[in-house]
Amino acid sequence: MEIHKEKILVVDDEASIRRILETRLSMIGYDVVTAADGEEALEIFHNTTPDLVVLDVMMPKLDGYGVCQELRKESDIPIIMLTALGDVADRITGLELGADDYVVKPFSPKELEARIRSVLRRVEKNGAPGIPSSGVIGIGSIKIDTNKRQVYKGDERIRLTGMEFSLLELLVSRSGEPFSRSEILQEVWGYTPERHVDTRVVDVHISRLRAKLEDDPSNPELILTARGTGYLFQRILEPGEELSRD
């Protein structure tokens, strides 16, 4: 049976890294295109419409942060950043700009391959347990359609990346119950945190979701912080539940 090859754009100014990743990713079934700098990356992105971008931070002409910003203006494509920067704040910058995950250089190609598989799997349509059969959930002005993977606030469609939607879907599937950061990281990103900084991926994505969905992100009413634990979505009442408690 013929398997659809997902296309990955690898962007790195080091030719050796491009060659290694192109060879390894091709061997495990991906269609790989490469770019050596940020400007070339944007050109190739528009010409080839990849399914995921592996994006180095430090590059000539336009760095990875700039590429990430440009891509997020027009696309929700999954982005995994490659960073050699030691400062945690620098690693988090890519997430704040819209990246889905990051891998620190020097990295194991197997680790990157696992991250790619995890991100691509999560951004596909994949309903979570606890979601109604209709796939549509409403709370206040927010409507979440898990079948179409779309979110509306009033009449306005809110653009979420695939990982943002998967995170929201997870929280909503067990509304009112707290998830730890480690549990979220395992469920959505598919790996166990090895360092405390790993869970910052979750914090940044929560912040991005709040900025898009909450009326006042500094005082959230939908995505709440569970003190000492992690996060939870405001409990969604079943139709008539409020009345039955009177």
Steps between C-alpha positions, in 0.01 A plus 500: 500500500639837401564729796470876466840658560484797733730780389748655744690822441837496680653847543859524627808690384726203582524279191598195708181522708286542188661192342463285812136593555410471133652149488351374827153648452483372141596151621204488738251607235485880488536718191769753598584842358773724644595865527827663611367833626181671608419671173544177303282325758207732435538464124509119518208497745282686249611277211470160668232527775668270755319326788756598767802730532819421693648845553843603629516821702838645408512557123612767252271744318197422721528308826265225615299735716431722201403202285268373773330840523451517124359148482256564783355800315358264240525140615440266792762253375679308778842650580780337701786736585864392518692712748860502619424785736566419863276765654158362589339833411639473147358150461158617616499791252433266208201350681361844574526584130292194410734198481351170616812353659879538511804273508833617643822457301696276506206263466443134427340450158282232660369756748410740220335218303287415804399865545404523133284187519333625815418846364369366168286243681347758733414752230301242307128469565485276804211538741564470873293289742239703684405707196129478402418301186399820322853628556364846583547657842369841601593703805401866515598663172746222416407217263745213450446266205729201553399337170609798292768600757368854502426748777267799488464791737160643420491513120878531465712196423806486722809361330678237708804296408454124498674460835299783656181328392618163631581659835159667516328176401681312777402752767138512383472119488526494880370847584515582869783252561857625537785373284860523616750657262677166467174325412418761237847471351466123475145507361545778243870504415565132561807514720586500868670814635866438578571852623288757676525729196322237285169581666536864395377381160164445670503836680567691179225318309254566784593867483446502123158334537394747767605793282277370220197381698469696822335844524767594755799263474648634825183390682401181316154354541527204261850356537576510869818439698482211745727615780786261557379272220466649154195609303133421448215616281197650675248223565252474213154430634273253326172641361258549789761426765478844659123475526512154658709636785253767605 
